[in-house]
Every structure is written in structure tokens, then in C-alpha cells.
């Protein structure tokens, strides 16, 4: 059993076939949560899992659990997984790799006729990205008790469509309760989404912790008026105020290095006409840091600085923190399982903190959890140019296989 490896070509072929669903001209993928394309991806995953002998359970948030029975099926399962939804200009590997690596582990167990003491499951978590329905990781958050079910189902996209409505429309409003399913352990394999592993020539990232995150939505209101006759000193230009807050956000991120990240990623300008002074601007802010105290100082700097800006510009402001995910230390025993599997395979590795949020962050609240990172080319993710080498993806899957097998038979 020491020499067993997962099937690199099969894993790669599965990733490429899934990537055709929502594939873009630039080689990426656009498969937003709960769209028709997401349904196609889910249907394909379910079919593959059923062909591998798994039974399928879908909960009320649309989370999918594909179960391979264990010798003692009354035991809590060892669960693997991630998400199938992408960013609007996403790649073929973010999230999807963790889902299909889980399936490949099950297929490899089947290939070799290996029975595990505890059952094993591959999972798909709904709307991890939060791109269509903010916040991110909402369904794993409901599962872990961070949000209630009503909150999760009521999350709406920019067109006012809710997650509950869209789950029903695509046929993935399951009947199982969300949460209350004990896991023996949870492992999530993922591309790093950063440049560290590639720069250091390491094959595997043994993830010990994940950064905390704060998400904000800000609306500034001034007064739209004609771009020609309105004197500059009398203007209440909401976009000028927003621009100054964008600069403030960037300065806060730079002032809290080396680990802080600060981003304005979405902005809507009203009325968005070339010869009208903007009367209202809506935009988002994303703060990240692995230290909760530093993240709190960043929050304070944003709130105080934004208030000064709007007072100076004579604007009104609606300021809301819509999501807070605290820094996450992963389970030390699960981390040790990943490290031991990596070392037994002779793979170069390093310990690291995840700069991104993942479903594992919420699942860690209710189950022993860890993550496995593999390199991605130039550290690029959330981009159609996202790339990962087949050999690296297979190496991460081999680590996942060994860690899961050890836990399932423990």
C-alpha cells in the first residue's frame, strides 16, 4: 500500500472535462454559483460519483456529499472537498481541484480494492466564492453554524435573485438538514493562489492556519449635477469621495505589512453618465490579516478615515461590515497527517498560512480540519490565466490519499 499513487492522467482529464463547462476563450472558466452552468458541473460530479459506487446526499444549502461506505458505516466519515463555482474570470483549478482530488482518492481506493474502516466522502460546498451571492463560503458557514439557514437562503445577487430561489430552480435544494453531520476529519486540497511554493521550489504547502477577513459594503451619496455649469467648489461628487477611500484602503494595507491585504474589488457609479457628476457610488472593501488584533486596527483605521473623507467632501455614507471571518488555526493532528504523508512521499514542502478564505475555515469550527496546497504558475488565481502542473496536482492528490487513508483507518 506504500507504493499506491493516484492516477495523474485521470485527475487531469477530469479537471479538463469539468473546465469545459463554462470554459472561456482565454482558457479559464466562468461558472458562477447556481447558474445553469453550475448545475451542469454539479450533475457531472454526481454522475462520476455514482459511477464510483457512491451514494449522494444534498442538503438544503445545496451542499453535496458523495459517500463511499466504510467497514463500519456507523462511524463519522473522513471528508474531502471544496467548491465548483468560479469567479467571473476564473480558472480551471480554484476549488475544482479539491473536489476532483477527493473523487480521485475514491476512484483510487476502488482501483485497488481497499476498504477503509470509516466511510469516506467527497463534498461540494455551494457558493464558496461569494462572487454572485456575498459573502463567501456562505453554505459551509451555515453548515458550521456561523450563519443560520434563513440567512443563507436569503442571500441575493445583484439582480435580487436569492440562493434559495436559484437552488430550487436548478434542482439542488436538497432535503437534508444543513450541519449536524459529524466528520471524523476534513481535508481540502487547493492550489496555493499565491507565488510562495513556486518561488521556493516546494511541491506541497502544509497549511497550518488561514488569515482572518473582513468584508465591507460602502455607499456614498452626494448630488448629481451637470458636469459643465456646476463650479468645482460647490460639487458633492460621490466618486471623488470613493476614490479617496480607495486610496485610504490601499494605504492601510501597505501600513500593516508584511501580511496585510486590502482591496476594493467592486464599484458601481450612479448615474454613470459622462457629463453628470456622480451622485452615488457603491463599492466593496476586503481586508485580510492572520492576526485578529491587527485586523481590528485596520478596521478602525478604515472607519475613522472614511468618516473624515465624507465630512470633508460633504457626503453621506452608509458603511456596513457584511462579513467577518476570524483567523483560523487548523487542527494540529490533521496538519501532522498532511506533513507525515508529504514526508513519506519524499516531497519537498513548507508550512504556510493561507492568504485566502476556504470552506475549510468554517468546517474547522465543527471538525478537525487541514489543507494541502500545491503550486500554481506565477501565483495567479481568480484569473483565466490560472495554471497548475499535472504532476503537482497529482502530488497533492497523493498526499490527500495518504492522509485520508490514515485517518479513515485510525
Steps between C-alpha positions, in 0.01 A plus 500: 500500500801728546554519123143588402464822303192672368447510124654825373354475151150419622508793743621735226241374250224552757618856567508577129154353438353695791681811371312479171181588691516878498834498317616838370688601187808585708514151647334576832156429636187698589262277695325724750317348795154358430494590132409246233873439451541426870217248469683332211819477706312360799319247282831381355656463845197306629509269198870430547448428870209266437710316242763462775242332722424795727167594649402867469352731762408864433413736785273804498788735408583279200816356655571159344647200686608190301553213743716192459395252765744385766532167679321665792260737331374627834828686552528867405650538150832648400395774260685669212382783281477860389277682248402497132394865460749745349567870471366676184850482353618197695724206424457124473660406830388730783266289712436247225833330569400428860170347391647280227804404708248363750330303224839373378579371851175300492572370151849393606364314803262322263782419255692318771203347681589677824237505773525768765378462855310830494301623201652760270318789333576746222311827541397810304425818694258751346604857414847498652617791287230742611532664159133467412356475852708676766646414743750228410477146639140561598381138478789349695434786742139388545624141543736611777247722674661833408177598319147373539316327216265791435796734458669263256196441282417872491838614361427688177695580186508843336176416316319416824490122444555309824699185562183320610321587177793401283564173685138403433521611137803281419377203705753510783283608791562179690297361788780418746550732795801730477758406761470251781702250294804396704828477308794295624722744309482739204777559243496757220755487217546829314733691275697751707363810318829672581866488390681355802517127417607562141760760603654264757477189283276317748247241388261510797374765740410358841239755605500574872273807515280730290479879503210687651280706268268798525268594213328838476238663278509879482258739329590867464227746404561852373309687233499441126506813290615625161872453433529836324316774688565367852801680660766274649483650853127431531501139385407202717666238281448151643766352272768737630417384852511138391835551329646641819372203701648261241835671555446475877432126470825452310698703753356297790611181327851635442530626858430155645755298308635236462174304527214744437293506181250776418287513185214688339373254243151614400365848429170631360470869403161672463370634267815396311471764229802679355362850546334456840683539832458165681235526769548158653768230509477148642820303555648215700806467722685177583749495794713196593758424768598190704497697829156596631636801691668643190182442300308693765744793471452499123125511554533799734725685256250448218199617699672808640663594170181452298304722739755779461486474120122515475485795739760685294312427177156575651372151417273252672629148569339163563781282641438131575732215589313211338734216600772418748692173493758484780848351452489121504753262657453158340493178702854402598437127459360549149793728415731226627325246276564721197862557599559129561342405166715758321820377662418134432466587131834681499343827384656838576271711714462797732252609762289800403203719587220524245448853375158410357181386664388142443211277604749328730504817710137453604512121513785531751242628748321164506763244395877440509620664179808572291595602147750395233640758258670441165676764286328702230685672218623849595268486801208609280142413595153655462619551145451316172880462483494273807722195437627201696728215392346153474786350702449749784126439506564125514754545781246689709242230428747232613547688828123527538465125435751406769369745759138391445585130505694539824211684665231267369681196640606662828 
